[in-house]
Amino acid sequence: MSNDQSQFSRLERAGQLLSEDAAFTRLSARELLDQAARDPLLRIIPDENLMRVCIRRAKLVCHLMVSGGPDLSEDEQRLYDRLMVDGDFFVAIRKLLLTPPETSDEELPEAVPDSVFSDSTQSRWIRDLAAGFALVPHDALEEALKEVPEFFSDGLPFTSRRYVALLKLREDDPEIGRSPRTLN
């Protein structure tokens, strides 16, 4: 089984844990591409600073939800360890999702989650990114974050729907997205 196929076989588990659309593994590549094109998150793309916060927190949420995920930097690992001092990963996830983006790493473990952020752009992006990150090989996050916008040739960011569509297309044709596209 190729690496892309093993990633795709984990889609259902990650979907059940983190996504609103847990049934996406039954969809065709065309249906997944259609969903990716209509992804509602693409209408509320955070600015560069908020996106950095969302990506960082999504990596941590991914680790908490699926006992692994993209490689963490030393700073991210220290924050993860501080968030998990009491061992309650639900509280840690709530803090990551529901605290203002300007909350520092030092303040985050002691922060009180704010329900105002429950349906915020930040919270929605963190949940979606975490779902997508669960499918990315541990050492390939930076590549995946660049690969999705390049594949779709639209400059729009990585989302779980866009990554799932790319994985499904690769499952059907392993060369898709690996060589330059032409008009012929």
C-alpha positions, 0 to 999 in steps of 0.5 A: 500500500502506497503512502497516499493510499494509507493516508486515504485509509485514515480519512474515515477515522479523522473525519469522524473525530474532527470533521462535519463531513464524516462520510467523505470517503464514499464520494468520488473524486469528482464529488470531492473536487466539487466540495473542495471548490465550494468549501465555505472556509474559503469565504472566510480566509484569515489574515496571515497572522491569524492563519499562523495561529490557526495552523499552530493550534491545529497541529496541537489539536491534531496531536491531542485528537489522534495521538499524533500528527505533524511534527511539532517544533520545540516551542509547540512541544513545550506548549503541548506539554504545558497544556497536558499537565493535568492530563485533560485533553478536552480542556486543552482542545477547548483552550486551543479553539476558544481563546483569543489569537493574541493569547501567548504560549505562557498564558494559554495553559491558564486561559479560560476558554471564551464561548464567543469564539466557538463559531469564530473564523479562528475556531472553524479554521483550527478544527478543519486544519486539524482534520486535514493534518491528521492525514498528512505524514508527520514530516510533510506538513510544510509540503502539504500546505504548499502543495494544495494551493499549487495543485488547485492553481488558485492560491487559496490555502490548504483545507481538509476538503481540498487535501482530501480531494487531492488524496482521492485523485492521487488514489485514482491516478498516482501521477496527479499533482506530481508532474507539471500540468499541461493543456494537452 
